Amino acid sequence: MEEDTVVALPRPGSGVTDDPLLAVLREGARRMLAQAIEAEVEVFLAAHAGLVDQQGRRRLVRNGHAPERRLQTGIGPLEVRRPKLRDRGGVGDGGPIRFTSAILPAYLRRTRNIEELLPWLYLKGVSTGQFAEALTSLLGPDAPGLSPSTVRRLTEGWQDEHERWQKRDLSARRYVYLWADGVYFTPRLDHERQCLLVLIGADASGRKELLAVEDGFRESAQSWRELLRHLRDENGLRLDPELATGDGALGFWQALHEAWPKTKQQRCWVHKSANVLNKLPASLQGKAKQDLHAIYEAANRKEAEQALDRFVAKYGAKYHKAVACLSKDRESLLAFYDFPAEHWKHVRTSNPIESTFATVRLRTDKTRGCLSRQTALAMVFKLAKSAERHWRRLDGSERLAQVIEGVRFRDGEPFQELEDHAAA
């Protein structure tokens, strides 16, 4: 019988470098990374195997390795060496052939998940001077390469990235649905509470995409007007979206009518429910919440109208403010019934924005030092773009083509199909 292997546990207070399991994981990751890069090189050489130089020799050959460098990853630092290739071709051979690794670019020093961790730590309240200590458990002692000056350069890079992103061309894109909201948060700001105007769109394939995240003055119509005009005139987003979802208190609606007058309005049921419940006694809010759910979860508009009428009759005598808050947006609250049923759960609330920025709202002033408005905006932009990759695609994406073509829907089904069914 083979002797059992005993792995010593790290002693209390020891660092990540003393953990034998992590050491094994890093060694395995280093070997796998080296093998993946070698395979990448072999494929590149095979693709150019037929090329020869003026002496008839193989034109592209190996030429050793680049100097070893340390790559920061989520399981600690990895020492890697990138293979080098030599091109024997001359001036008249169509220019030099260069190998660029898609896995390990020439100047990569840290993996993307580490880059995404930095804005989270900063908004969480960790100052730049404490980054090395905070990341020791992930990156090893002293977190090399993440000094305060390095972090400052990264934040400046995020600001530049946001500015370039603001100028991107959207003229070839078609967005069917929009979600709008104003997000307030106070992550160690050197000024009053900041409001960010956020706009998310769903394109013709059903993929959700961040369209805008801008610094606004509260949620005024003028701030939204400037944002929408920039998207329409500067970015080229001229086609009217079919439906926009947001809170009824936004100055967004006035600006939307000016920028895209054909876009229909859908009030967010999450915001509306919260506003109505706030006008009711706490003892009634549980039951009233169920009654509100019965409205927007109804199978068709007729049943939703009946449920809304029951709510008015039930609470109207004593709580007219709550009923008035609900009734005044009756049409825009039920606008989603004129769109495919598969899309209802997506478009009747502004949840794509709320869920993404829920954690940002919770950031508070925890450490010394403050963020400028520009830095805070860049941080939130970076967080939102990171979250964008995990946003859920719309169910029933094949229905979007019908919406774009102008097919009319009633209670979630194409209007013509319903007429044909009734005639049959």
C-alpha positions as CSV (number, residue, x, y, z in Angstrom):
1,M,0.0,0.0,0.0
2,E,1.3,3.4,-0.9
3,E,2.1,5.7,1.9
4,D,-0.4,8.5,2.4
5,T,0.7,11.9,1.5
6,V,0.1,14.5,4.2
7,V,-0.2,18.1,3.1
8,A,0.6,20.6,5.8
9,L,-2.0,23.3,6.4
10,P,-0.8,26.9,6.5
11,R,-0.1,28.1,10.0
12,P,-2.3,30.8,11.5
13,G,-1.5,34.2,10.2
14,S,0.6,32.9,7.3
15,G,0.3,34.5,3.8
16,V,-1.0,33.1,0.6
17,T,2.5,32.1,-0.4
18,D,2.6,29.6,2.5
19,D,-0.6,27.8,1.3
20,P,0.5,24.5,-0.4
21,L,-2.7,24.1,-2.3
22,L,-2.4,27.5,-3.9
23,A,1.2,26.7,-4.8
24,V,0.1,23.6,-6.6
25,L,-2.7,25.5,-8.4
26,R,-0.3,28.2,-9.5
27,E,2.2,25.7,-10.8
28,G,-0.5,23.8,-12.7
29,A,-1.8,27.1,-14.1
30,R,1.8,28.1,-15.1
31,R,2.3,24.9,-17.0
32,M,-1.1,25.1,-18.7
33,L,-0.4,28.6,-19.8
34,A,2.9,27.7,-21.2
35,Q,1.4,24.8,-23.1
36,A,-1.4,26.9,-24.5
37,I,1.1,29.5,-25.8
38,E,3.3,26.8,-27.3
39,A,0.2,25.4,-29.1
40,E,-0.6,28.9,-30.3
41,V,2.9,29.3,-31.7
42,E,2.7,25.9,-33.4
43,V,-0.5,26.9,-35.2
44,F,1.0,30.2,-36.3
45,L,4.2,28.4,-37.7
46,A,2.1,25.8,-39.5
47,A,0.0,28.6,-41.1
48,H,3.2,30.1,-42.6
49,A,5.1,26.8,-43.2
50,G,5.1,27.3,-47.0
51,L,7.0,30.6,-46.9
52,V,10.7,30.6,-47.6
53,D,13.4,33.3,-47.8
54,Q,15.7,34.1,-50.7
55,Q,18.0,31.2,-49.8
56,G,15.1,28.7,-49.8
57,R,15.1,28.3,-46.1
58,R,12.0,28.3,-44.0
59,R,11.2,31.9,-43.5
60,L,9.6,31.9,-40.0
61,V,11.5,30.1,-37.3
62,R,11.7,30.0,-33.5
63,N,14.1,32.4,-31.8
64,G,14.1,31.5,-28.1
65,H,12.0,33.2,-25.5
66,A,11.4,36.7,-24.2
67,P,12.6,37.5,-20.7
68,E,10.5,36.0,-17.9
69,R,7.8,38.3,-16.5
70,R,5.4,38.1,-13.6
71,L,1.7,38.0,-14.4
72,Q,-0.7,38.9,-11.6
73,T,-3.8,36.6,-11.5
74,G,-6.6,35.7,-9.1
75,I,-4.5,32.8,-7.6
76,G,-1.3,34.8,-7.2
77,P,1.6,35.7,-9.4
78,L,2.6,33.5,-12.3
79,E,6.1,33.6,-13.9
80,V,5.7,33.2,-17.7
81,R,8.0,33.3,-20.7
82,R,6.7,34.1,-24.2
83,P,8.2,32.3,-27.2
84,K,9.8,34.5,-29.8
85,L,9.8,34.0,-33.6
86,R,12.2,35.3,-36.2
87,D,11.3,36.3,-39.7
88,R,14.1,35.7,-42.2
89,G,12.4,37.5,-45.0
90,G,13.8,40.6,-46.7
91,V,12.4,43.9,-47.6
92,G,10.8,42.7,-50.8
93,D,8.9,39.8,-49.1
94,G,5.8,41.8,-48.3
95,G,6.9,43.2,-44.9
96,P,7.8,41.4,-41.7
97,I,5.6,38.7,-40.1
98,R,5.1,39.2,-36.4
99,F,3.6,36.8,-33.9
100,T,1.2,38.3,-31.3
101,S,-0.2,36.0,-28.7
102,A,-3.9,36.3,-28.1
103,I,-3.5,34.6,-24.8
104,L,-0.5,36.6,-23.5
105,P,-0.2,40.0,-25.2
106,A,3.2,41.6,-25.1
107,Y,2.5,44.1,-22.4
108,L,0.0,42.3,-20.2
109,R,0.9,42.5,-16.5
110,R,-2.4,41.5,-14.8
111,T,-5.4,39.4,-15.8
112,R,-8.7,41.1,-16.6
113,N,-10.4,40.0,-13.4
114,I,-7.8,41.9,-11.4
115,E,-8.5,45.0,-13.5
116,E,-12.2,44.6,-12.7
117,L,-11.5,44.2,-9.0
118,L,-9.8,47.6,-8.7
119,P,-12.9,49.8,-9.2
120,W,-14.9,47.6,-6.8
121,L,-12.3,48.0,-4.1
122,Y,-12.1,51.8,-4.7
123,L,-15.8,52.3,-4.5
124,K,-15.9,50.0,-1.5
125,G,-13.9,52.5,0.4
126,V,-10.3,51.1,0.1
127,S,-7.9,53.9,-0.6
128,T,-5.1,53.6,-3.1
129,G,-2.5,53.4,-0.4
130,Q,-4.2,50.2,1.0
131,F,-4.6,48.3,-2.3
132,A,-1.4,46.3,-1.7
133,E,-2.6,45.2,1.7
134,A,-6.1,44.4,0.4
135,L,-4.9,42.3,-2.5
136,T,-2.2,40.4,-0.7
137,S,-4.4,37.4,-0.2
138,L,-4.9,37.2,-4.0
139,L,-1.6,38.5,-5.5
140,G,1.0,37.6,-2.9
141,P,3.1,39.9,-0.6
142,D,3.1,43.6,-1.3
143,A,0.9,43.2,-4.5
144,P,3.7,44.3,-6.8
145,G,2.7,46.6,-9.6
146,L,-0.4,48.0,-7.8
147,S,1.2,51.0,-6.0
148,P,-1.0,54.1,-5.5
149,S,0.6,55.7,-8.5
150,T,-0.2,52.7,-10.7
151,V,-3.9,52.8,-9.5
152,R,-4.0,56.5,-10.3
153,R,-2.8,55.8,-13.8
154,L,-5.4,53.1,-14.2
155,T,-8.2,55.5,-13.2
156,E,-6.9,58.1,-15.7
157,G,-7.0,55.3,-18.3
158,W,-10.6,54.6,-17.4
159,Q,-11.5,58.2,-17.9
160,D,-9.9,58.2,-21.3
161,E,-11.7,55.0,-22.1
162,H,-15.1,56.5,-21.1
163,E,-14.4,59.6,-23.3
164,R,-13.6,57.4,-26.3
165,W,-16.7,55.2,-25.6
166,Q,-18.9,58.4,-25.6
167,K,-17.8,59.1,-29.2
168,R,-18.5,55.7,-30.6
169,D,-20.6,55.3,-33.8
170,L,-24.0,53.8,-33.3
171,S,-25.5,54.7,-36.7
172,A,-25.6,51.1,-37.9
173,R,-27.3,49.9,-34.7
174,R,-31.0,49.4,-34.0
175,Y,-32.3,49.4,-30.5
176,V,-35.8,48.2,-29.9
177,Y,-36.2,48.8,-26.1
178,L,-34.7,51.3,-23.7
179,W,-34.4,51.4,-19.9
180,A,-33.7,54.7,-18.2
181,D,-33.0,55.7,-14.6
182,G,-31.1,58.1,-12.4
183,V,-28.7,56.5,-10.0
184,Y,-27.7,58.3,-6.8
185,F,-24.7,57.3,-4.8
186,T,-22.0,58.8,-2.6
187,P,-18.7,56.9,-2.8
188,R,-16.3,59.2,-0.9
189,L,-17.2,62.2,-3.1
190,D,-15.7,65.6,-2.6
191,H,-19.1,67.2,-3.4
192,E,-22.8,66.8,-3.0
193,R,-24.7,63.5,-3.7
194,Q,-24.0,62.6,-7.3
195,C,-26.7,61.6,-9.8
196,L,-25.7,59.5,-12.8
197,L,-28.0,59.2,-15.8
198,V,-28.0,55.6,-17.1
199,L,-29.5,54.3,-20.3
200,I,-29.5,50.6,-21.4
201,G,-30.8,49.4,-24.8
202,A,-31.8,46.0,-26.3
203,D,-30.7,45.6,-29.9
204,A,-32.4,43.7,-32.7
205,S,-30.8,40.4,-31.5
206,G,-32.1,40.9,-28.0
207,R,-28.7,41.7,-26.5
208,K,-28.7,44.3,-23.7
209,E,-26.1,47.0,-24.0
210,L,-25.0,50.0,-22.0
211,L,-25.8,53.1,-24.1
212,A,-25.0,55.9,-21.7
213,V,-23.8,56.6,-18.2
214,E,-23.4,60.4,-17.7
215,D,-23.1,62.8,-14.9
216,G,-26.4,64.7,-14.5
217,F,-27.9,67.5,-12.5
218,R,-30.4,65.5,-10.4
219,E,-32.8,64.0,-13.0
220,S,-33.7,67.2,-14.8
221,A,-35.2,67.2,-18.3
222,Q,-32.3,69.4,-19.5
223,S,-29.7,66.8,-18.4
224,W,-31.7,64.0,-20.2
225,R,-32.2,66.2,-23.2
226,E,-28.4,66.7,-23.6
227,L,-27.8,63.0,-23.2
228,L,-30.4,61.9,-25.7
229,R,-29.4,64.6,-28.2
230,H,-25.8,63.4,-28.0
231,L,-26.9,59.8,-28.7
232,R,-29.0,60.9,-31.6
233,D,-26.9,63.6,-33.3
234,E,-23.3,62.7,-32.3
235,N,-23.5,58.9,-32.1
236,G,-26.0,58.5,-34.9
237,L,-28.8,56.8,-33.1
238,R,-31.6,58.3,-35.1
239,L,-34.2,55.5,-35.4
240,D,-36.8,55.7,-32.7
241,P,-36.8,52.8,-30.2
242,E,-40.2,51.1,-29.9
243,L,-40.5,51.3,-26.1
244,A,-38.8,53.0,-23.2
245,T,-39.1,52.0,-19.5
246,G,-38.4,54.2,-16.6
247,D,-39.7,55.9,-13.4
248,G,-42.5,58.3,-13.9
249,A,-40.7,61.1,-12.0
250,L,-37.9,61.3,-14.5
251,G,-37.3,64.4,-16.6
252,F,-36.5,61.7,-19.1
253,W,-40.0,61.5,-20.6
254,Q,-40.0,65.1,-21.8
255,A,-36.6,64.7,-23.4
256,L,-37.6,61.4,-24.9
257,H,-40.6,63.0,-26.7
258,E,-38.3,65.6,-28.2
259,A,-35.6,63.1,-29.3
260,W,-37.7,60.1,-30.4
261,P,-41.4,61.1,-30.5
262,K,-42.6,57.7,-31.8
263,T,-41.2,55.8,-28.8
264,K,-43.9,54.5,-26.5
265,Q,-43.7,54.9,-22.7
266,Q,-43.8,52.2,-20.1
267,R,-43.7,53.2,-16.4
268,C,-41.6,50.9,-14.2
269,W,-43.8,48.8,-12.0
270,V,-41.1,48.5,-9.3
271,H,-40.9,52.3,-8.9
272,K,-44.7,52.7,-9.1
273,S,-45.4,49.9,-6.6
274,A,-42.9,51.5,-4.1
275,N,-44.5,54.9,-4.6
276,V,-48.0,53.6,-4.1
277,L,-47.1,51.5,-1.0
278,N,-45.4,54.5,0.6
279,K,-48.8,56.2,0.7
280,L,-50.5,53.3,2.5
281,P,-50.3,52.3,6.2
282,A,-47.7,49.6,7.0
283,S,-50.4,47.3,8.1
284,L,-51.9,47.3,4.6
285,Q,-48.8,47.2,2.5
286,G,-48.4,43.4,2.4
287,K,-51.9,42.9,1.0
288,A,-51.7,45.9,-1.3
289,K,-48.5,44.6,-2.8
290,Q,-50.3,41.3,-3.7
291,D,-53.1,43.4,-5.3
292,L,-50.5,45.3,-7.4
293,H,-48.9,42.1,-8.5
294,A,-52.3,40.9,-9.7
295,I,-52.4,43.9,-12.1
296,Y,-49.2,43.6,-13.9
297,E,-49.0,39.8,-13.8
298,A,-52.5,39.5,-15.4
299,A,-52.6,37.3,-18.6
300,N,-54.1,40.1,-20.7
301,R,-55.0,43.8,-20.6
302,K,-58.6,43.2,-19.8
303,E,-57.8,41.2,-16.7
304,A,-55.2,43.8,-15.7
305,E,-57.7,46.6,-16.1
306,Q,-60.2,44.7,-13.9
307,A,-57.5,44.2,-11.3
308,L,-56.6,47.9,-11.3
309,D,-60.3,48.8,-11.0
310,R,-60.6,46.5,-8.0
311,F,-57.5,48.2,-6.4
312,V,-59.2,51.6,-6.9
313,A,-62.5,50.4,-5.4
314,K,-60.8,48.7,-2.5
315,Y,-58.4,51.5,-1.4
316,G,-59.9,54.6,-3.0
317,A,-62.3,55.7,-0.2
318,K,-59.6,56.0,2.5
319,Y,-56.3,56.2,0.6
320,H,-57.0,58.5,-2.3
321,K,-53.4,59.6,-2.7
322,A,-52.2,56.0,-3.2
323,V,-55.0,55.4,-5.7
324,A,-54.3,58.7,-7.5
325,C,-50.6,57.8,-7.8
326,L,-51.5,54.5,-9.5
327,S,-54.4,55.8,-11.7
328,K,-52.6,58.8,-13.2
329,D,-50.2,56.5,-15.2
330,R,-52.8,53.8,-16.0
331,E,-52.1,53.7,-19.8
332,S,-48.3,53.8,-19.6
333,L,-48.3,51.2,-16.8
334,L,-50.1,48.7,-19.2
335,A,-48.2,49.6,-22.4
336,F,-46.2,46.4,-22.3
337,Y,-49.4,44.4,-23.3
338,D,-48.9,45.8,-26.8
339,F,-45.6,43.9,-27.2
340,P,-44.7,40.2,-27.4
341,A,-45.6,38.3,-24.2
342,E,-42.0,36.9,-24.1
343,H,-40.7,40.4,-23.5
344,W,-43.2,41.5,-20.7
345,K,-41.0,40.5,-17.8
346,H,-38.1,42.4,-19.3
347,V,-39.8,45.7,-20.3
348,R,-42.3,46.4,-17.5
349,T,-39.6,47.3,-15.0
350,S,-36.2,49.0,-15.1
351,N,-34.6,46.0,-13.4
352,P,-31.6,45.8,-15.8
353,I,-30.4,49.1,-14.3
354,E,-31.6,48.5,-10.7
355,S,-29.9,45.2,-10.4
356,T,-26.6,46.4,-11.9
357,F,-26.3,49.5,-9.7
358,A,-27.7,48.1,-6.5
359,T,-24.3,47.6,-5.0
360,V,-23.1,51.0,-6.2
361,R,-25.8,52.6,-4.3
362,L,-24.5,51.0,-1.1
363,R,-21.0,52.5,-1.3
364,T,-20.3,55.0,1.5
365,D,-17.6,57.3,2.7
366,K,-15.3,54.9,4.5
367,T,-11.7,56.2,4.1
368,R,-9.8,59.3,3.9
369,G,-9.6,61.0,0.5
370,C,-12.3,61.8,-2.0
371,L,-13.3,61.0,-5.5
372,S,-13.8,63.8,-8.0
373,R,-16.9,63.7,-10.2
374,Q,-14.8,62.6,-13.2
375,T,-13.2,59.8,-11.3
376,A,-16.5,58.6,-9.8
377,L,-18.1,58.6,-13.3
378,A,-15.2,56.6,-14.8
379,M,-15.4,54.1,-11.9
380,V,-19.1,53.5,-12.4
381,F,-18.6,53.2,-16.2
382,K,-16.0,50.6,-15.7
383,L,-18.3,48.6,-13.3
384,A,-21.2,48.8,-15.7
385,K,-19.2,47.6,-18.7
386,S,-17.9,44.7,-16.6
387,A,-21.5,43.8,-15.6
388,E,-22.7,44.2,-19.2
389,R,-21.1,40.9,-20.2
390,H,-23.4,39.0,-17.8
391,W,-26.7,40.7,-18.7
392,R,-29.4,38.3,-19.8
393,R,-30.5,38.3,-23.4
394,L,-34.2,38.9,-24.0
395,D,-36.4,35.8,-24.2
396,G,-38.2,35.4,-27.5
397,S,-35.6,37.4,-29.4
398,E,-37.0,36.1,-32.7
399,R,-40.1,38.3,-32.0
400,L,-38.0,41.5,-32.2
401,A,-38.0,41.3,-36.0
402,Q,-41.8,41.6,-35.9
403,V,-41.7,44.5,-33.5
404,I,-39.2,46.4,-35.8
405,E,-41.4,45.6,-38.9
406,G,-44.3,47.3,-37.2
407,V,-46.4,44.2,-36.5
408,R,-49.1,45.2,-34.0
409,F,-49.5,43.1,-30.9
410,R,-52.5,42.7,-28.6
411,D,-52.1,40.9,-25.2
412,G,-48.7,39.7,-26.3
413,E,-49.7,38.1,-29.6
414,P,-49.6,39.5,-33.2
415,F,-52.8,41.3,-33.9
416,Q,-53.4,39.7,-37.3
417,E,-52.9,36.2,-35.9
418,L,-55.6,37.0,-33.3
419,E,-58.0,38.2,-36.0
420,D,-57.4,35.1,-38.1
421,H,-58.0,32.9,-35.1
422,A,-61.2,34.7,-34.2
423,A,-62.5,34.4,-37.8
424,A,-61.7,30.7,-37.8
